[in-house]
């Protein structure tokens, strides 16, 4: 029996199937036939919602970023036993890990001349991250860990400023063209820690962006 679904539900189903296949096998190794087989639909129905495999890729990027934001916004994600620094570290860690895990997906989107759309999606995510970082800065002020007079502006300067610095370094150094932002944060964490601790007027700057190895020392 043919199952009829609402258009938005069917499009979501196709996107989810494509995202799983892209992450499992790599974009280049997945065909439209693979996607329609996974969803058990005719190829004509796929083309009703998407013009091409590139088109569904960009929808996958949007969906993946939104799910990431939903994850870190979920109640209880940042536990009550965390202080503001713990929450900032957790936010940075999960953001970097998520970006690194999706490096291939995002790089392929960039390679397909969709850089402008990828940057729009990235800016949307950064705006949400800056809101969450602002929340933690305010908490840190209340806990006496930070002494930051402009939490929202500081969060935006930190995130968008680092993103801009990364883009400038990529332009100046061809070897960095394929590096993703998460890798940059990891490699430059000492410099970023110093910048952030100064912006936040931290009393214990060494705790910020600590790696697991640093915590054991």
C-alpha positions as CSV (number, residue, x, y, z in Angstrom):
1,X,0.0,0.0,0.0
2,X,1.4,3.4,-1.0
3,X,2.0,5.6,2.0
4,X,1.0,9.3,1.6
5,X,2.9,11.8,3.7
6,X,2.7,15.6,4.0
7,X,5.2,17.4,1.8
8,X,7.3,18.8,4.7
9,X,7.4,15.4,6.3
10,X,8.5,13.7,3.1
11,X,11.2,16.3,2.5
12,X,12.5,15.9,6.0
13,X,12.6,12.1,5.5
14,X,14.6,12.4,2.3
15,X,17.0,14.9,4.0
16,X,17.6,12.7,7.0
17,X,18.3,9.7,4.8
18,X,20.7,11.7,2.7
19,X,22.5,13.1,5.7
20,X,23.0,9.6,7.2
21,X,24.3,8.3,3.9
22,X,26.7,11.3,3.4
23,X,28.1,10.9,6.9
24,X,28.4,7.1,6.6
25,X,29.9,6.8,3.1
26,X,31.0,10.3,2.0
27,X,29.2,12.6,-0.4
28,X,31.0,11.4,-3.5
29,X,30.1,7.8,-2.8
30,X,26.3,8.4,-2.5
31,X,24.0,8.6,-5.5
32,X,20.5,9.8,-5.7
33,X,19.5,6.2,-6.3
34,X,21.1,5.3,-2.9
35,X,19.0,8.0,-1.2
36,X,15.7,7.0,-2.9
37,X,16.4,3.4,-2.1
38,X,17.0,4.2,1.6
39,X,13.7,6.1,1.7
40,X,11.9,3.7,-0.6
41,X,10.6,6.3,-3.0
42,X,10.8,6.8,-6.8
43,X,13.5,9.1,-8.2
44,X,10.7,11.4,-9.6
45,X,9.6,12.1,-6.0
46,X,13.1,13.0,-5.0
47,X,13.3,15.6,-7.9
48,X,9.9,17.0,-6.8
49,X,11.7,18.3,-3.6
50,X,15.3,18.7,-4.8
51,X,16.8,19.7,-8.1
52,X,20.1,17.7,-7.5
53,X,22.3,15.9,-5.0
54,X,24.0,19.3,-4.4
55,X,20.6,20.8,-3.5
56,X,19.9,18.1,-0.9
57,X,23.4,18.5,0.5
58,X,22.7,22.1,1.4
59,X,19.5,21.1,3.1
60,X,21.5,18.5,5.0
61,X,23.9,21.2,6.2
62,X,20.9,23.3,7.4
63,X,19.3,20.4,9.2
64,X,22.5,19.3,10.9
65,X,23.3,22.8,12.2
66,X,19.7,23.2,13.5
67,X,20.0,19.8,15.3
68,X,23.2,20.9,16.9
69,X,21.6,24.1,18.2
70,X,18.6,22.2,19.5
71,X,21.0,19.8,21.3
72,X,22.9,22.5,23.2
73,X,19.7,24.4,23.9
74,X,18.0,21.4,25.5
75,X,17.1,21.7,29.2
76,X,19.6,19.9,31.4
77,X,22.3,19.8,28.7
78,X,24.6,21.9,30.8
79,X,24.2,20.5,34.3
80,X,23.7,22.4,37.5
81,X,27.0,21.3,39.0
82,X,28.9,23.2,36.4
83,X,30.1,26.8,37.0
84,X,30.3,29.3,34.2
85,X,33.8,28.3,33.1
86,X,32.8,24.6,33.0
87,X,29.9,25.6,30.8
88,X,32.0,27.8,28.5
89,X,34.5,24.9,28.2
90,X,31.7,22.4,27.5
91,X,30.2,24.7,24.8
92,X,33.6,25.1,23.1
93,X,34.3,21.4,23.3
94,X,31.0,20.2,21.9
95,X,31.1,22.9,19.1
96,X,34.6,21.9,18.1
97,X,33.8,18.2,18.2
98,X,30.7,18.7,16.1
99,X,32.5,20.8,13.5
100,X,35.4,18.4,13.2
101,X,33.0,15.4,12.8
102,X,31.3,17.3,10.0
103,X,34.4,18.7,8.3
104,X,34.0,16.6,5.1
105,X,30.3,17.5,4.8
106,X,31.0,21.2,5.1
107,X,34.1,21.2,2.9
108,X,32.1,19.5,0.1
109,X,29.4,22.2,0.4
110,X,32.1,24.8,0.1
111,X,33.7,23.0,-3.0
112,X,30.3,23.0,-4.7
113,X,30.3,26.8,-5.0
114,X,27.9,27.1,-2.1
115,X,30.3,29.1,0.1
116,X,28.0,32.0,0.5
117,X,25.2,29.8,1.8
118,X,27.5,27.9,4.1
119,X,28.7,31.2,5.5
120,X,25.1,32.3,6.1
121,X,24.4,29.0,8.0
122,X,27.6,29.5,10.0
123,X,26.7,33.0,10.9
124,X,23.3,31.8,12.0
125,X,24.9,29.2,14.2
126,X,27.4,31.7,15.6
127,X,24.6,34.0,16.6
128,X,22.9,31.2,18.6
129,X,26.3,30.3,20.1
130,X,26.9,33.9,21.1
131,X,23.5,34.0,22.9
132,X,24.5,30.9,24.8
133,X,27.9,32.3,25.6
134,X,26.3,35.6,26.8
135,X,24.2,33.6,29.2
136,X,27.3,31.9,30.6
137,X,29.2,35.2,30.9
138,X,26.3,36.7,32.9
139,X,26.4,33.6,35.2
140,X,30.1,34.0,35.6
141,X,29.7,37.6,36.6
142,X,27.2,36.6,39.2
143,X,29.5,33.8,40.5
144,X,32.4,36.3,40.7
145,X,34.5,34.3,38.1
146,X,34.3,37.0,35.4
147,X,34.2,40.8,35.6
148,X,32.7,41.5,32.1
149,X,30.7,44.7,31.8
150,X,29.3,44.0,28.3
151,X,28.4,40.2,28.1
152,X,26.5,40.3,24.8
153,X,29.0,42.5,22.9
154,X,31.9,40.5,24.4
155,X,30.4,37.2,23.3
156,X,29.8,38.5,19.7
157,X,33.3,40.1,19.5
158,X,34.8,36.8,20.6
159,X,33.0,34.5,18.3
160,X,32.7,36.6,15.2
161,X,36.1,38.1,15.7
162,X,37.8,34.7,15.9
163,X,35.9,33.6,12.8
164,X,37.1,36.7,10.9
165,X,40.7,36.2,12.1
166,X,40.5,32.6,10.9
167,X,39.2,33.7,7.5
168,X,42.0,36.3,7.2
169,X,44.6,33.7,8.0
170,X,43.2,31.3,5.4
171,X,43.4,34.0,2.8
172,X,47.0,34.7,3.7
173,X,48.1,31.1,3.9
174,X,47.0,28.7,1.2
175,X,48.0,25.7,3.4
176,X,45.0,26.7,5.7
177,X,42.4,26.7,2.9
178,X,41.0,23.3,3.8
179,X,41.3,23.7,7.6
180,X,38.0,24.0,9.4
181,X,37.2,26.4,12.3
182,X,37.3,23.6,14.9
183,X,40.8,22.7,14.0
184,X,41.8,26.3,14.2
185,X,40.4,26.7,17.7
186,X,42.3,23.6,18.9
187,X,45.6,24.6,17.4
188,X,45.4,28.2,18.6
189,X,43.7,27.5,21.9
190,X,46.6,29.1,24.0
191,X,46.2,32.4,22.1
192,X,42.4,32.2,22.2
193,X,42.5,31.5,25.9
194,X,44.6,34.6,26.5
195,X,42.3,36.7,24.4
196,X,39.1,35.4,26.0
197,X,40.5,35.6,29.6
198,X,41.3,39.3,29.0
199,X,37.9,40.0,27.5
200,X,36.2,38.4,30.5
201,X,38.6,39.7,33.2
202,X,39.0,36.2,34.6
203,X,40.5,35.5,38.0
204,X,41.6,32.0,36.9
205,X,42.4,32.2,33.2
206,X,44.2,28.8,33.2
207,X,40.9,27.0,33.6
208,X,39.5,28.4,30.3
209,X,39.6,26.0,27.3
210,X,41.5,23.4,29.3
211,X,42.3,20.1,27.5
212,X,41.8,16.8,29.4
213,X,45.6,16.6,29.6
214,X,45.9,20.0,31.2
215,X,43.2,19.1,33.8
216,X,45.3,16.2,34.9
217,X,48.4,18.3,35.6
